[in-house]
């Protein structure tokens, strides 16, 4: 840029000279200087030429005086660049001591934020955390305050050291400064997953989407995953209810999240809390996963669930999932004949481990020991990915 400016100015001077030369040739002007007893007279052209010659001479003398320092400075810059490159290469190879030595030599000649951050990484790589912190302070001192890039580097190093909580706290501060910074958002995403902070991850996904870190489909997937993990991590029924109510209505309408909520409620021994939610979804359309959860009932609501399933079965008489759910509920209610009818149809049309195990219990209570034993074996075979073997010929109903 500087060279281009000099060329433009020189061209402009030549053009101006071309225009002014004829005028100055006719009337070169007259300049008179009185200095003490001396009087100097000359034309304007001579004065301009003398000034230019003096300026050129002074520039040459100044350049000659500055030449040694420039040569030394350029030599130092070349050495600094060589050491910086050597340090980065050693850092890439994982040779932490060599990297730090080379970077330290480079930084003696010239400050470099990238060099300080790289030296901090090298110091951490060889286990010198105080040295890492000193290099980071040097990087900050270049700006007279804590700098964003240095903070991000510090967070990366803390996370790599396994100090996820400290790294996350720093990243959250950086996120407030630059809500759309991709590097901060990616690190927050990783740290929230590593720390199991699923609620925070769920709330972060809109920012990830806006910043372009993830696309729409990935953001939806992340939100659902975080919500499921958040529900699974609930320590008691109150935590579960609080997490569920806090989620947006759209999330609470997802079948997988309804299943996660109902499953966690069952794990906590509070199946009744999910009854209404399951029934609303199953009334719209029977679903095998939700029906499997609906089959887990405590005695207080067993009769109610049986009546609901019988009602749904009237509308969907060929739904095998409903048949299995009813068979399991009948078994828990000690209605063994009805349980056997349902479960035998299930193992004929869609055999599965849970149905065979339940049918084995029914047959066991009826004294059909050989058939019960075969049911138990089939349950194990299906669980191991093998096929079921035929049951003994049917006998009189229980």
Beta strands, then each sheet from edge to edge (+ up, - down):
strand 1: 31-35
strand 2: 38-42
sheet 1: 1+ 2-
end
